[in-house]
């Protein structure tokens, strides 16, 4: 099952914050759908590395966002994060372009496996 997430973004928002907001919304929607095992694919290497514990957030804002998402992970049996290079994952590339250009909606896809 794939879950599409749409979230409003602001041109004043950093790309990292936009990625985290979309991730939080997607986890919320996945929980509402009753998903228990989740594979999250994303093109933000920083966000994926933070969520997998390969990197440690260095500023207060990223620390807060990382903790919020880690708390949301507790709603699932298993959540796996996978980085997908933007030039390979065409959907992610299109979404990143929309977000950078200030388009009102961006989508993030989650897969229950």
N, C-alpha and C positions, 0 to 999 in steps of 0.2 A: 504494500500500500504506500503510495507517495502522498505526502501532505504538502500543499503549496501554502506558503506564508506570504502575506502582503503586509508591509508596514510603511507608514509615512516617514519620510526622511526630510531633513532640513539641510539647506546648503551650508549652514554654519556648523554642521555636525562633522566630526572627523570620520574618516572611513572606518576606523577601528570601532568607534561608538556605534555607527550604523550597522556594522557586522554583528556586534553584540546584541543590539536591540532586535535585529532580525532573528538571531539565534534564540533569544529569550522568548520571542513570540512563537517561534516554531516549536520550542519545547512545550510551551503552554498549550498550543493547538494539538500537539501529539498526545499530551496527557489527556486532554478533553476527548480525544478519539479512542482512548483506552490502549494506546500503544505501550508495550512493555519493553521491547528490545528495539533499539534505535541505532541506525547508522546515519551519521550526519556528514555530508560531503560539503566541503567549502573551499573556496579559493584563497582565503586569507590564511597564509601560513602562520602569522602571528597568533591569530585566534585559535587555530587548530593546535599549535604547539602549547599555548597557554592551557587549553582544556585537557590536553593529554599529559600535562606536567613536564613537558620537555623544556619549557621556559618559565621564568618567574616574572610576574608583572612588576614593573619598576616604579610606576607612578600611582598615586592614590586612586585615580579614576579607574585605571585598568585593574587595580587590586579589587575595588568594589564590584566592578562588572564581572570579573572572574569568579568572585565568591558567590554572587547572585546566581550565575549559571551553574556553578558547582552544587549549590543548594537545590536547584531545580533537577539536577541529575538524580537526586535521591528518589524522585518520583518514578523511576524506571528500574527494571531489573538490570539492564545493561545498555550503556550508551557508548558507542565507538565513534571517534572522529577521524575522518580521512581527508587529507589535503589533496586537492585536485588542481593541477596547474591550470591557470586561466586559459591558456591557448589550446588546451586539450578539451576542457569542459566548456563548450560553447555557451551553454545556458548561463553559467557563472560569469563568463565574459560579458554577455549581454546585460546581465543584472548589474555588474560593476559599472559598466558604461552608463546605464540609466541613473544609478546613484550619483556618480560623479557629475553628470550633466544636470542634476537637480530634478529628474523626473519624479513625480509624486509617489509612485509605487515601486517597490522592489520586492522580488520574490525569492524565497529560499526553499529548497526542496529537501524533505526528509523521507527516509525509507524505513519502514518497519520490516525487519528481517527475521 
